[in-house]
Every structure is written in structure tokens, then in C-alpha cells.
Amino acid sequence: MTPFADLKPPAGFRALFNGQDLTGWHGLNPHDTAKLTGEKRDAKLAQMRTEFSSHWRVEQGELVNLGTGPYATTDESFGDYELLIEYKTVAKADRGRPKGTADRGRPKGTCANS
């Protein structure tokens, strides 16, 4: 993978991750909150945000997760977007797109494990 310090977004793009810390990100697992409402939903969302940094960290400019906890989710909401990503995984991990990158529920591609 390219070291984060060497990466520059192409013209018309911007980085979502600063390569240093979890600023701009929070934890969210929509499957855990889909059927919750009101105070129960709010409490679950707050719990995921609080626990986010115990599941995700930054190592050598990379966003790292060992497969536990909520999905890494940007604080900012986006509509239509184009995502450029370098992604590495471990053998037998989820062979779909990186979590949180579905195009409004209709994935356009997959990540292959090698």
C-alpha cells in the first residue's frame, strides 16, 4: 500500500481520512439500530460513538480494525459520490465491498481477497 504521507487526492477529490487520528469518523452499525426508536435508539447510537476508538485506531497512517465493533462512518453525510480507496484485508474476511461503501444498497463491485 502507498504510505499515507505520499497520497494526494486527484483534482476534484478530497481526503476523508487525515492519516493521523479518528477525527471526522464515528462508529455506526445500522443493523443494531434499525428497529430501535426514541431513547433506546439514541442510547445505542451514543454507545457506538463512545466505543468507536476501542475498535478502530490509526497505525502508520492507516485506519485499522480487527473485525470488531461498529462500522467506521464519516461524520459528514454524502449524496452521490465516487470513492477512491486502497484496501487490504485478511484471508476469509468479508468478500464484499469495504463496509460502509455500498452505493445506496446497490454495490457496483467487490473486493477480492488475495
Secondary structure, DSSP 8 states (H G I E B T S, - for coil): ---GGG----TT---S--SSS-TTEEEE-HHHHTT--HHHHHHHHHHHHHHHHHHEEEETTEEEE-S-SSEEEESS--SS----------TTS--SS-TT--STT---------
